[in-house]
């Protein structure tokens, strides 16, 4: 192979630095204030910091330091570099938009030809949301150091002569770097044929070098479109001297498809000198990014305040709900001014502990256990304090973990609970003052005291009740065991789950009533339970009324089938099921909309009473043909809607045709035979409820205008 010239080799070094995924920054070797000046950064460094290249060149690294930056780590950096040693560490920096990020950091002193340190090379890796091994960073740093040391010689030709370098050594160095690179590298000639590959590319594609060298690159693309896109987009850009990155799908030797980031640049001054490609497998990264985009959408739209916290206790990200809750205008301000839990809290918590100490304990507990639920007193930017329920959940990201804090303001809940407690107190007083069942049951379940209202409810005089076993005489047999267990829990002092309970009782006449009981333990001076005070309110009529109201709210008063409101809820539930589990042929649902043909003439000729009777009979006829899982509602006037879960359109059409025939064959009281027109549609998972119902309505309309007594 033709040996690379020195200029070509230098160009190769520049391309390799620019195309590495690790952020690289070259500065002067000045340690005294104001510190070193930035001379060169690569695109990865620009993406990491968020600053444009123009703002970085000429600036000092202080530009990246923020409130979370560890000053002791910076002191250690200066000490190592002053001693001419390589520095390795982890530090929190701040981006241009004010968000914090954590990097593994390696800074290497670079020496000139006379041995003096005249530059520093910094190689970083963002580990805010997970990291690879530190060794990978160190390996890349060594490669960058070798590249930079060679590329930054002031007079390359003189240096080569002075040190006894020759082209052979230069080539060997380049080959060593090429072989040790963790990413695939390929040299492509101007005819798009592979001339050289490194071991990483062999591993990436599953081919040996001999199976790739000399072959046209089209062989390795997953499809022709990807190959043509590279030719159309990339090569014109490289011919203009630009570097270019593109994401394409390649096919490995075993037939599997992988997504690859390809970064290419022309090597020499002419396209005939070929180009260099750096390839990296991003298949998993793309899958993670898709998952991340989905999670990001949920995160941003969550009704709960959500804050992410790193292991050092600093916030790394917040959602809009959190910013609104704490009255902070933007993320940058939030992460800059309130970057720890203590920063969003009063100095002391209600239990008297310092917020900073309590927060540290809870964070560590969450990291250790994986999840912690607790209540916390917060303070907003304006000084308003409020109670909150906090769920800290550990999220493991490779070899690093962060905490997701879901924060829910309890102000309204506490107010509601206080109001409920006041209402409960009033209710207790009310029960004591008005005639309700009040009785005392001893430890063996026998009634020892009962008031007159209780006697009236049970239908027996007091003397026949006192001494009677409550569970044996007045509790239905199917509830006796459950209520005995409740009674045992009360005897043991557990009143949390039993202070309010509803159950059926049986009166002396055998009538069952529903009674709501409140129970209080009566104790002696030593705290031992003597008996149980139970007060009960007959809520039978209330429960029957509630059931009646529920029925009225969801059913048509004339026909007894569901009304339009309830059917809309059922359709929404079916749509939600489809959206959650996906729509397959057997899971699709359909609807049938039908109405009575010429129903107005029925009302006009026979009167509305007869018309109402026809509608009732029509419902009875239709219900006989439907399954238990199907739902029928009166949609309006003489219109009825049938919901058929797990029914594709073809089956729904069959049901509709059967309904049509059944109705047409039926003699209706007072009017004889009638017909109906029906429209059928299956749900399309891309439609809304309104769009779906519109399609059904259109089908019914079409049936009307196709001669009636038909299905469309």
C-alpha positions in Angstrom: 0.0 0.0 0.0 1.1 3.5 -0.7 2.6 5.2 2.4 0.9 8.3 3.7 2.7 11.6 3.5 3.4 13.7 6.6 0.7 16.2 5.7 -1.7 13.4 4.9 -0.9 11.8 8.3 -1.5 15.1 10.1 -4.8 15.4 8.2 -5.7 11.9 9.4 -4.9 12.8 13.0 -7.2 15.9 12.7 -10.0 13.9 11.2 -9.7 11.2 13.9 -9.8 13.9 16.7 -12.8 15.6 15.1 -14.7 12.4 14.6 -14.2 10.8 18.0 -17.4 10.6 20.1 -15.4 11.7 23.1 -15.4 15.5 23.7 -11.8 16.8 23.2 -10.5 20.3 24.2 -6.9 21.6 23.6 -5.7 24.5 25.7 -2.6 26.4 26.5 -0.5 25.1 29.4 -1.1 28.1 31.7 -2.0 27.3 35.3 -1.8 30.7 36.9 -4.9 32.9 36.9 -6.9 33.4 34.7 -5.9 29.9 33.6 -5.4 28.2 30.2 -6.9 29.5 27.0 -9.0 27.2 24.8 -7.3 26.7 21.3 -9.3 23.9 19.8 -12.5 21.8 20.5 -14.2 19.1 18.5 -17.8 18.8 17.6 -18.5 16.4 20.5 -17.2 19.0 23.0 -19.5 21.6 21.4 -22.5 19.3 21.7 -21.6 18.5 25.3 -21.3 22.1 26.5 -24.0 23.7 24.3 -21.6 26.6 23.5 -20.8 27.6 19.9 -17.2 27.1 18.8 -16.7 30.9 18.7 -17.6 31.3 22.3 -15.3 28.5 23.4 -12.1 29.4 21.5 -10.2 32.0 23.5 -12.2 31.4 26.7 -10.9 29.7 29.9 -12.4 26.5 31.3 -14.0 28.6 34.0 -16.8 29.0 31.4 -18.0 25.4 32.3 -17.8 25.7 36.1 -21.1 26.0 38.1 -22.5 25.8 41.6 -22.1 22.0 41.6 -18.5 22.0 40.5 -16.2 20.5 43.2 -13.4 23.0 44.0 -11.3 20.4 45.6 -11.3 18.4 42.4 -10.0 21.6 40.5 -7.2 22.0 43.1 -6.2 18.4 42.5 -6.2 19.0 38.8 -3.8 22.0 39.1 -1.5 20.0 41.4 -1.3 17.0 38.9 -0.7 19.2 35.9 1.9 21.4 37.7 3.8 18.2 38.4 3.6 17.2 34.7 1.3 14.2 35.5 -1.9 13.0 33.9 -5.0 14.0 35.8 -8.1 11.7 36.1 -11.3 12.6 37.9 -15.0 13.2 37.9 -16.6 16.7 38.1 -19.9 18.4 37.7 -20.0 21.2 35.1 -22.7 23.5 33.8 -24.0 23.8 30.2 -24.9 27.0 28.4 -28.6 26.4 29.2 -27.9 26.1 32.9 -28.3 22.4 33.3 -25.7 20.4 35.3 -23.8 17.5 33.8 -21.2 15.1 35.2 -18.2 14.0 33.3 -15.3 11.6 33.7 -12.3 13.8 32.9 -8.7 13.1 31.8 -6.3 15.9 31.1 -2.9 15.1 29.5 0.1 17.4 29.4 1.5 17.6 25.8 5.2 18.3 25.3 6.9 20.2 22.5 10.0 19.0 20.7 12.3 20.3 23.4 10.4 18.5 26.1 8.5 21.5 27.6 4.8 21.2 28.3 3.1 23.7 26.1 -0.4 22.4 25.7 -3.1 20.4 27.7 -5.4 17.9 26.1 -8.7 17.2 27.8 -10.8 14.2 26.9 -14.2 13.9 28.6 -17.1 11.5 28.8 -20.6 12.5 29.9 -21.8 10.1 32.7 -24.8 12.1 33.8 -27.2 9.4 32.7 -25.0 6.4 32.8 -21.4 5.6 31.7 -19.2 3.0 30.2 -16.1 1.9 32.1 -13.4 4.3 33.1 -10.9 2.2 31.2 -12.6 3.0 27.9 -12.0 6.7 28.6 -8.4 6.0 29.5 -7.8 4.1 26.3 -9.3 6.8 24.2 -7.3 9.4 26.1 -4.1 7.5 25.3 -5.0 7.5 21.6 -5.8 11.2 21.6 -2.6 12.0 23.4 -0.6 10.1 20.7 -2.6 11.8 17.9 -2.3 15.3 19.4 1.4 14.9 20.3 2.1 14.1 16.7 -0.3 16.6 15.1 0.8 19.6 17.2 4.5 19.6 16.2 5.5 23.1 15.3 7.8 21.9 12.4 6.9 18.3 11.6 9.7 17.8 9.1 12.4 19.1 11.4 11.0 17.1 14.3 11.0 13.9 12.3 14.6 14.5 11.2 15.7 15.5 14.7 14.2 12.5 16.4 15.2 10.1 13.7 11.5 9.5 12.7 10.9 8.1 9.2 7.8 7.4 7.1 7.9 3.8 8.2 7.7 4.7 11.9 4.9 7.1 11.1 3.0 4.4 9.3 3.6 2.0 12.1 2.2 4.5 14.6 -0.8 5.1 12.5 -1.4 1.4 12.1 -1.1 0.8 15.9 -3.7 3.5 16.5 -5.9 2.1 13.9 -5.7 -1.4 15.3 -6.4 -0.4 18.9 -9.4 1.9 18.0 -12.6 0.7 19.6 -14.6 1.9 16.6 -14.5 0.6 13.1 -12.3 2.5 10.6 -12.1 2.0 6.8 -10.2 3.6 4.0 -12.2 3.9 0.8 -10.8 4.8 -2.6 -12.5 7.1 -5.1 -14.3 4.2 -6.7 -15.9 3.4 -3.3 -13.9 0.2 -2.9 -12.5 -0.7 0.5 -8.7 -0.5 0.7 -8.1 -1.0 4.4 -10.1 -1.9 7.6 -9.2 -2.2 11.2 -10.1 -5.1 13.6 -13.0 -3.2 15.2 -14.7 -3.0 11.8 -14.1 -6.7 11.2 -15.9 -7.4 14.6 -18.6 -4.9 13.8 -19.6 -6.4 10.4 -18.6 -10.0 11.0 -16.3 -10.1 8.0 -12.6 -10.7 7.8 -10.4 -8.0 6.3 -9.8 -10.2 3.2 -13.6 -10.5 2.8 -13.9 -6.7 2.7 -10.8 -5.3 1.1 -11.2 -4.7 -2.6 -15.0 -5.0 -2.5 -17.5 -2.3 -3.4 -19.1 -0.8 -0.3 -22.6 -1.5 -1.7 -22.2 -5.1 -0.6 -22.5 -4.1 3.1 -25.6 -1.9 3.0 -28.9 -3.3 4.3 -30.7 -1.9 1.2 -30.0 -0.1 -2.0 -31.7 3.1 -0.8 -29.1 3.5 2.0 -26.2 3.1 -0.4 -27.7 5.6 -2.8 -28.4 8.1 0.0 -24.7 8.0 1.1 -23.6 8.6 -2.5 -26.1 11.5 -3.0 -25.5 13.3 0.4 -22.1 12.4 1.7 -19.6 12.3 -1.2 -20.5 15.7 -2.6 -20.0 17.2 0.9 -16.6 15.4 1.3 -15.6 16.6 -2.2 -16.1 20.1 -0.9 -13.7 19.4 2.0 -16.5 18.9 4.7 -16.8 16.1 7.2 -20.1 14.4 7.1 -22.0 12.1 9.4 -24.9 9.9 8.4 -26.9 7.1 10.1 -27.5 4.1 7.9 -28.5 0.4 8.3 -25.8 -2.2 7.4 -26.0 -5.9 7.1 -23.6 -8.2 9.0 -22.2 -11.4 7.6 -24.8 -13.4 9.5 -27.7 -11.4 7.9 -28.6 -9.3 11.0 -29.3 -5.6 10.4 -27.5 -3.0 12.6 -27.8 0.7 12.7 -24.4 2.5 12.3 -23.2 6.0 12.6 -20.8 6.6 9.7 -18.5 9.7 9.8 -16.6 10.3 6.7 -14.1 12.9 5.4 -11.8 13.2 2.4 -8.2 12.5 3.3 -6.2 14.5 0.8 -6.8 17.5 -1.3 -8.4 15.5 -4.1 -11.2 12.9 -4.1 -8.8 10.6 -5.9 -6.8 10.2 -2.7 -9.9 8.5 -1.1 -11.6 9.1 2.2 -11.6 7.7 5.7 -14.8 6.4 7.4 -15.3 5.9 11.1 -18.2 3.5 11.9 -19.8 2.9 15.3 -22.7 0.6 16.1 -25.6 2.7 17.5 -28.4 0.1 17.3 -28.9 0.0 21.0 -28.4 3.7 21.3 -31.2 4.3 18.8 -33.5 1.9 20.6 -32.7 3.7 23.9 -33.3 7.1 22.2 -36.7 6.0 21.0 -37.6 4.8 24.5 -36.2 8.0 25.9 -38.3 10.1 23.6 -41.4 8.2 24.8 -40.4 8.6 28.4 -39.5 12.3 27.8 -43.0 13.0 26.5 -44.5 11.3 29.6 -42.1 13.1 31.9 -42.8 16.5 30.3 -46.6 16.1 30.4 -46.9 14.4 33.9 -49.4 16.0 36.3 -47.0 15.2 39.1 -43.9 17.2 39.8 -40.9 15.1 38.8 -37.2 15.8 39.6 -34.2 13.7 38.9 -31.4 13.6 41.4 -27.8 12.4 41.0 -26.0 10.4 43.7 -24.3 13.5 45.1 -27.8 15.0 45.8 -27.8 17.5 43.0 -30.8 17.9 40.7 -30.2 17.1 37.0 -33.6 17.6 35.4 -37.1 18.8 36.3 -40.4 18.8 34.4 -42.7 21.8 33.9 -45.1 20.7 36.7 -42.2 20.9 39.2 -41.2 24.3 37.9 -44.8 25.5 38.3 -45.2 23.9 41.8 -42.1 25.6 43.1 -42.8 28.9 41.3 -39.5 28.8 39.3 -39.7 30.4 35.8 -37.3 28.1 33.9 -35.1 25.0 34.2 -31.9 26.9 34.2 -32.9 28.9 37.2 -34.2 25.8 39.0 -31.0 23.8 38.5 -28.8 26.8 39.3 -30.5 28.3 42.4 -32.3 25.3 43.8 -30.1 22.4 42.9 -30.6 20.2 46.0 -33.7 19.1 48.0 -32.6 21.3 50.9 -32.6 24.3 48.6 -36.4 23.7 48.1 -37.1 23.3 51.8 -37.3 25.4 55.0 -34.3 25.1 57.3 -36.2 22.7 59.6 -38.8 20.0 59.0 -41.9 19.7 61.2 -40.2 17.0 63.3 -37.5 19.5 64.3 -34.7 18.0 62.2 -32.7 20.0 59.7 -33.9 19.6 56.2 -30.4 19.1 54.9 -29.8 16.2 57.3 -33.1 14.5 56.7 -32.8 14.9 52.9 -29.4 13.3 52.9 -30.7 10.3 55.0 -33.7 9.8 52.7 -31.6 10.0 49.5 -29.2 7.4 50.8 -32.1 5.1 52.0 -33.7 5.4 48.5 -30.4 4.5 46.8 -30.0 1.5 49.2 -33.6 0.2 49.2 -34.6 1.2 45.7 -37.7 3.1 46.8 -38.8 5.3 49.7 -42.2 7.0 50.3 -42.5 9.8 52.8 -44.0 13.2 53.5 -42.0 16.4 53.3 -42.4 20.1 54.0 -41.3 22.1 50.9 -40.7 25.8 50.4 -41.3 27.6 47.0 -39.2 30.3 45.5 -41.5 32.9 46.9 -41.3 31.4 50.4 -44.6 29.6 50.5 -44.4 26.3 52.4 -46.6 23.3 51.7 -46.7 19.6 52.6 -46.0 17.0 50.0 -46.0 13.2 49.5 -42.7 12.2 47.9 -41.9 8.9 46.2 -38.1 8.4 45.6 -37.4 5.6 43.1 -33.9 4.5 42.1 -33.3 4.3 38.4 -30.3 2.2 37.4 -28.4 3.4 34.3 -25.5 1.0 33.6 -22.9 1.4 36.3 -24.6 4.6 37.7 -27.9 5.2 39.4 -30.1 8.3 39.8 -33.3 9.0 41.8 -36.6 9.9 40.3 -38.6 12.0 42.8 -42.4 12.2 42.2 -43.7 15.1 44.3 -47.4 15.5 45.0 -48.7 18.6 46.8 -50.9 17.5 49.8 -52.3 21.0 50.6 -55.7 20.3 49.1 -55.7 16.7 50.3 -54.9 17.8 53.9 -57.6 20.5 53.7 -60.1 17.8 52.5 -59.0 15.4 55.2 -59.4 18.1 57.8 -62.9 18.9 56.5 -63.7 15.2 56.5 -62.6 14.9 60.1 -64.7 17.9 61.1 -67.7 16.3 59.3 -67.0 13.0 61.1 -66.9 14.7 64.4 -70.2 16.4 63.7 -71.6 13.1 62.6 -70.5 11.4 65.8 -72.2 14.1 67.8 -75.3 13.8 65.6 -75.5 10.0 66.2 -75.3 10.6 69.9 -78.1 13.2 69.7 -80.6 11.6 67.4 -82.4 8.3 67.6 -80.0 5.7 66.0 -79.2 2.2 67.1 -76.7 2.3 69.9 -75.6 -0.9 71.7 -72.8 -2.3 73.8 -71.4 -5.8 73.0 -69.2 -7.6 75.5 -66.1 -9.6 74.8 -68.1 -12.7 74.0 -70.3 -11.0 71.5 -73.4 -10.7 73.7 -75.5 -7.5 73.7 -75.4 -5.9 77.2 -77.0 -2.5 76.4 -79.2 -1.2 73.6 -81.2 2.0 73.1 -84.9 2.3 72.1 -84.0 3.2 68.5 -82.1 -0.1 68.3 -85.0 -2.0 69.7 -87.4 -0.4 67.2 -85.0 -1.3 64.4 -84.6 -4.9 65.5 -88.4 -5.2 66.2 -88.0 -6.6 69.7 -88.4 -5.3 73.3 -85.3 -4.5 75.2 -85.6 -7.5 77.6 -85.6 -10.0 74.7 -82.4 -8.4 73.2 -80.2 -8.1 76.3 -78.1 -11.1 76.7 -78.6 -12.3 73.1 -75.6 -13.2 70.9 -75.4 -10.5 68.3 -73.8 -12.6 65.6 -76.1 -15.6 66.3 -79.4 -13.7 66.2 -79.2 -10.6 64.1 -76.5 -11.3 61.5 -77.2 -13.2 58.2 -75.4 -16.5 58.1 -73.4 -15.6 55.0 -71.9 -12.6 56.8 -71.5 -14.1 60.3 -67.9 -15.4 59.8 -66.6 -12.1 58.3 -68.2 -10.0 61.1 -66.9 -12.3 63.8 -63.4 -11.8 62.4 -64.0 -8.0 62.5 -65.2 -8.3 66.1 -62.0 -10.2 67.0 -59.9 -7.5 65.4 -61.8 -4.9 67.5 -61.2 -7.0 70.7 -57.5 -7.0 69.9 -57.6 -3.2 69.7 -57.4 -2.8 66.0 -59.9 0.0 65.2 -58.3 1.4 62.1 -60.1 -0.9 59.6 -63.2 -1.4 61.7 -64.2 2.0 63.0 -66.7 2.2 60.1 -68.4 -0.8 58.6 -71.6 -1.5 56.7 -73.3 -4.8 56.9 -76.7 -6.4 56.6 -78.7 -7.3 59.7 -81.9 -9.4 60.2 -84.8 -8.1 62.2 -87.2 -10.1 64.3 -89.6 -10.2 61.3 -86.9 -11.7 59.0 -86.5 -8.4 57.1 -82.9 -7.6 56.1 -81.7 -4.0 56.5 -78.3 -2.4 55.7 -76.8 -0.6 58.7 -73.7 1.6 58.9 -71.9 0.9 62.1 -69.3 3.0 64.0 -67.4 1.2 66.7 -65.6 2.5 69.8 -63.6 0.4 72.3 -64.5 0.8 76.0 -61.5 0.3 78.2 -60.8 0.1 81.9 -58.3 2.3 83.7 -55.5 -0.2 82.8 -56.3 0.1 79.1 -57.8 -3.4 78.8 -60.8 -3.7 76.4 -64.0 -4.3 78.3 -66.6 -4.1 75.5 -67.5 -2.4 72.3 -69.8 0.5 71.8 -71.5 0.3 68.4 -73.8 2.9 66.9 -75.6 2.0 63.7 -77.6 4.0 61.2 -80.1 2.3 58.9 -78.9 3.3 55.4 -81.1 0.8 53.5 -83.2 3.5 51.8 -80.0 5.6 51.1 -78.3 2.7 49.3 -81.5 1.9 47.4 -81.8 5.6 46.4 -78.2 5.6 45.3 -78.7 2.5 43.2 -81.8 4.1 41.7 -80.0 7.4 41.0 -77.2 5.5 39.4 -79.7 3.6 37.2 -81.5 6.8 36.2 -78.2 8.4 35.3 -77.1 5.6 33.0 -80.4 4.2 31.6 -83.2 5.4 29.3 -86.4 5.9 31.4 -88.7 4.6 28.6 -86.9 1.5 27.3 -84.7 0.6 30.3 -81.6 0.3 28.1 -78.4 2.4 28.4 -78.7 6.1 27.6 -76.4 8.0 25.3 -74.1 9.2 28.2 -73.4 5.6 29.4 -72.9 4.3 25.9 -70.3 7.1 25.3 -68.4 5.9 28.4 -68.5 2.3 27.1 -67.2 3.3 23.7 -64.4 5.3 25.4 -63.5 2.2 27.4 -63.3 0.1 24.3 -61.1 2.7 22.6 -58.8 2.8 25.6 -58.5 -1.0 25.5 -57.5 -0.9 21.8 -55.0 1.8 22.4 -53.5 0.0 25.3 -53.2 -3.5 23.9 -53.3 -2.8 20.2 -56.0 -3.7 17.7 -55.9 -7.2 16.2 -58.5 -8.7 13.9 -60.2 -10.6 16.7 -60.0 -7.7 19.2 -61.7 -5.0 17.0 -65.0 -3.7 18.1 -67.9 -2.6 16.0 -71.2 -0.7 16.4 -74.6 -0.8 14.8 -76.8 2.2 14.6 -80.5 1.6 13.6 -83.8 3.4 13.8 -87.4 2.6 12.9 -88.4 3.3 9.3 -91.2 5.9 9.1 -91.6 6.1 12.9 -93.1 9.5 12.6 -96.0 8.1 10.7 -96.5 5.6 13.6 -96.7 8.4 16.1 -98.9 10.5 13.8 -101.3 7.6 13.1 -101.5 5.7 16.4 -100.3 8.3 18.9 -97.2 8.6 21.0 -98.3 6.0 23.6 -98.4 3.4 20.9 -95.1 4.7 19.6 -93.5 4.3 23.0 -94.9 0.8 23.2 -93.3 0.0 19.9 -89.9 1.2 21.1 -90.1 -1.0 24.2 -91.0 -4.0 22.2 -88.2 -3.2 19.7 -85.7 -3.2 22.6 -87.0 -6.6 23.8 -86.7 -8.1 20.3 -83.2 -6.7 19.8 -82.0 -7.8 23.2 -82.9 -11.4 22.5 -80.5 -11.4 19.5 -77.5 -9.8 21.4 -74.8 -11.4 23.5 -74.4 -10.7 27.2 -71.2 -8.7 26.4 -73.0 -6.5 23.9 -74.5 -3.2 24.9 -77.7 -1.6 23.6 -78.6 2.1 24.2 -81.3 4.5 23.1 -79.2 7.0 21.1 -82.0 9.5 20.6 -85.7 9.4 19.5 -86.2 6.2 17.6 -82.4 5.7 17.1 -80.6 2.8 18.9 -76.9 2.0 19.1 -75.4 -1.4 19.7 -71.8 -1.9 20.8 -70.2 -5.2 19.9 -66.9 -5.8 21.7 -64.3 -8.1 20.0 -66.4 -8.1 16.8 -64.9 -7.4 13.4 -67.0 -5.6 10.8 -68.0 -8.8 8.9 -69.4 -10.4 12.0 -71.1 -7.2 13.0 -72.8 -7.1 9.6 -74.2 -10.5 10.2 -75.6 -9.4 13.6 -77.2 -6.4 12.0 -78.8 -8.5 9.2 -80.1 -10.9 11.9 -81.6 -8.0 13.8 -83.2 -6.6 10.6 -84.8 -9.9 9.8 -86.0 -10.5 13.4 -87.6 -7.1 13.6 -89.2 -7.4 10.1 -90.8 -10.8 11.1 -92.2 -9.5 14.5 -95.8 -8.4 15.0 -95.8 -5.2 17.1 -98.8 -4.5 19.3 -101.2 -2.1 17.7 -99.2 -1.4 14.5 -98.3 -4.8 13.0 -95.0 -5.1 11.3 -92.3 -2.5 11.1 -88.8 -2.3 9.6 -85.5 -0.8 10.6 -82.5 0.6 8.7 -79.1 -0.2 10.1 -75.5 1.1 9.7 -72.5 -0.9 10.7 -68.9 0.2 11.2 -65.8 -1.3 12.9 -63.4 0.9 14.9 -60.3 2.1 13.2 -57.5 2.7 15.8 -56.6 6.0 14.1 -60.1 7.4 14.8 -61.6 9.3 17.7 -64.9 8.5 19.2 -66.6 11.3 17.3 -65.1 10.2 14.0 -66.1 6.6 14.7 -69.7 7.5 15.6 -69.8 9.7 12.5 -68.9 6.7 10.3 -71.6 4.6 11.9 -74.2 7.4 11.4 -73.2 7.8 7.8 -73.7 4.1 7.2 -77.2 4.3 8.8 -78.0 7.4 6.7 -76.9 5.4 3.6 -79.3 2.6 4.6 -82.1 5.1 4.9 -81.4 6.4 1.4 -81.0 2.9 -0.1 -84.7 2.0 0.3 -84.8 1.4 4.0 -85.1 -2.1 5.7 -81.5 -2.8 4.8 -78.0 -2.9 6.3 -75.1 -0.7 5.1 
